[in-house]
Each structure stands twice: as structure tokens, then as C-alpha cells.
Amino acid sequence: MDISMLRERNDAIMTVSELNNFIKSMFDNNRLLSSVYVKGEISNFVSHRSGHFYFSLKDPEGQIKAVMFRSSAMKVKFVPENGMKVTVFGSISVFPRDGVYQMYVTSIQPDGIGALYLAYEQLKAKLDSEGLFSDEFKKPLPRFPHKIGVITSPTGAAVRDIINVIGRRYPLATVYVYPALVQGDGAAKSLIDAIDYFDKSNLVDTVIIGRGGGSIEDLWEFNNEELARRIFACSVPVISAVGHETDFTICDFVSDMRAPTPSAAAELAVPDIRELAVAVDILSERSDRALIRASERARERLDRLRDSRALRDFTTVLGSKSDRLFELFKAATSAYQKEISDRKLSFVSNVAKIEALSPLSVISRGYSVAQKNNKTISSIFEVDTGDIITVRLSDGSIKAEVKDKSSSNGELK
């Protein structure tokens, strides 16, 4: 229904949906509104699980609702955020069900900064906050690597530079090249597969990943989040050599070491065999000098010993030592004999004291001991008339029956 038909039916009554569809057709048929750029600040941003973006664009005096469907949202390199100033492109139309006009966005760019650079900064901040760039997780490079894995394009200058430098500096190392895509769609997947291969095969002890220089678009696959996490998890030390010295990628930060160029990566990976040869010569000379000094010190010590009195007058020195030893022996013998004599006297004295206190000693002088049931009787009150008691004498014992008893005052009991 167009506006002319509506004028002819000015007395007609329209439904809500007819009105909304009529307004929608007016928006859709307007050339300006079908292809428009709008600049504003993002607010109320929602990334739906379907993949669609829902948000509003606003400026100090107004706002408009916007939607970006999944097919377009998948192409956005950065993550839109509330408060971000952007320029969007799309069309203005009406959603008939709600009668609300909104912008249908097909592309979005940060205002004043490139989308790729913004995406790079966002991912860099995210991984840094998780600790993936921390030095404590950096693995040391082997000092003398045997096998080196190189991940790069098999036809670029980078692979030739790396092989040439390693061959010149350290021909003892073997180089294994994994041909990978380093630019464009699918490059990140190819690089991840290469890391997987070297990590799981245990073929190499160092990995170099990189390519020559280029624009941010050319190097973009080295800013892939999945690739960064795979490099971080790799058990083999990884050297990143992407682009030129002024180029930085996420791959550089997450690797165990960053090299400004592929050639520099090769230099970092291996020692220079010529420098090693010089170092060996220096160590050999130092070792020779050390042996000579040690030999000279030993000879000087031997000369001192040879000239010493102990070796020149051995009999006299030994005789004096023998006399001293004999004197010490005599002193030790005398001290030992005195200790034995003192202990013997002490023992005899103690035995005499024990004998003086012994009841047997008393008995030997004519006394006796009366016992009842093997217990010594010390009072007349401990026995009764008719009890059988034992009387111990110095040369034996007798048994007797108690006929009577009297106290010390003569009283009979």
C-alpha cells in the first residue's frame, strides 16, 4: 500500500500491522535510509547466544536501537563494548511487530582507531590479565640444541634466512621445516597444527615460528587467540619471529622468547660454533696454566719437605719422639697403678665396715639369734608357752620349745 492509495482511502480504517508495514515500506524505499553511516556511542550492548549483537547508538541528544545479525557479527575483529565510540554502516527500517524503527548494522568500525588494532589491544589485555605473558612461565632455551623445528612458509625468505643462519653458526643442529600458511584464512589453523606436531612428536628441542614483515592485515593470523594459547601450552620452548623489528603480535608476547626477525631467531636458537671454538681454546689455555701452577706448587712443597729437619735428620727426630713417648708411657703406667691401689684400699675399708655391721659377726662372738617362723624374735611378747623356736648359733642352729618366759624385771608370764 503506497501513500496515494492511502489518500484515496482516507475514510478507511487501518489495522496496526497495516500501518506498521506501510511505515516500513516508506523506510525501505528511501534511498538515504537504505545505505547510511551513523556515528555514536555504544550502550546497552548484548551479545546474544544466537550470535546476534543488540545495542543502542547514542549521542548527547538522542539514541537509536541497532541490531547486527550473526552473519555480519562474525566478521567483526574486535569486541564491541559499552561506551565505545564507533561508526556503523547499514540501513534504517521498522520492525513491524513492535512498530519500532531501528538500524540494521552490517559493519562496524571503532571511531578514530582501526578495528584490527583495537581487537589486538583487547586480546593482548585479556591474555596478559590471565598471566600468559608472565616471565615465570617462560621456558629456557637449550644451550646446545640438537634438533630445531621451523614453522613458516616453505617458499618465503624467512625459511631461507633461518636455515642459512643455523647452518653457518651451528651446523651440528638438524633443522626440520613444517610448511604452514602464514597469511589469510586458515593460516591460524595451519600454525596450530604445526605446534601440535612438534609438541607431541618430541622430534625437536626448540621451535621457531614466524614469517617476514607485512601490514597488520598480513600478520593478523599471528594474533589468533587459539594459537596464542597453544603456544603457551607447548612443552617445547618457542621462539617467535614475526615480521620486522617494529612489528609486534600476540604470538611474540606469549612465546618463550621474541626475536625481532627470523634471522635473529636463528641466532638466538643456536650458539656460534666459531665462538665456541675460541672459548674452548681459552679454557684449554687456562687449564694448561692451572696444571703448570699446580705442578710448580707441588714441586715447591716437595722441596720444602726434602729440606726439612724431619727428613734430613730422621734418626735424631725419631729418637727424641721415642724418648717423649716412653716418658708418657711411664707417667700413664704410674697413674694407672696409683688408681688401682686407691681403689683396692677403698674396697677393703668398705668390706670391713660391712662385716662390722653384719649380725653373723655378732653371733661369732658367742651370741645367738632366736627366730619364729623364720622371723627374728625381738620381744617375749612375740612368743607363747609351747611355741617351737629356732636358735641360730655361729656353727649351726637348734630347735627349742618355750617352757616359760619372764620379763627383764623377773616377772614370769
FENFENFEN-V220296 format. One record per run of one state. SS is the DSSP state (hx for helix, st for strand, lp for the rest). FROM is the first residue (numbers start at 1). TO is the last residue. If there is no record, write none. Layout:
SS_FROM_TO ; SS_FROM_TO
//
This chain:
lp_1_2 ; hx_3_8 ; lp_9_15 ; hx_16_28 ; lp_29_30 ; hx_31_34 ; lp_35_35 ; st_36_47 ; lp_48_52 ; st_53_59 ; lp_60_61 ; st_62_68 ; lp_69_69 ; hx_70_73 ; lp_74_84 ; st_85_95 ; lp_96_99 ; st_100_110 ; lp_111_114 ; hx_115_129 ; lp_130_134 ; hx_135_137 ; lp_138_146 ; st_147_152 ; lp_153_156 ; hx_157_169 ; lp_170_173 ; st_174_179 ; lp_180_186 ; hx_187_201 ; lp_202_205 ; st_206_211 ; lp_212_219 ; hx_220_223 ; lp_224_224 ; hx_225_233 ; lp_234_237 ; st_238_242 ; lp_243_249 ; hx_250_254 ; lp_255_256 ; st_257_258 ; lp_259_261 ; hx_262_269 ; lp_270_272 ; hx_273_306 ; lp_307_308 ; hx_309_312 ; lp_313_313 ; hx_314_357 ; lp_358_358 ; hx_359_363 ; lp_364_368 ; st_369_372 ; lp_373_374 ; st_375_376 ; lp_377_379 ; hx_380_382 ; lp_383_387 ; st_388_393 ; lp_394_395 ; st_396_401 ; lp_402_405 ; st_406_406 ; lp_407_411 ; st_412_412 ; lp_413_413
//
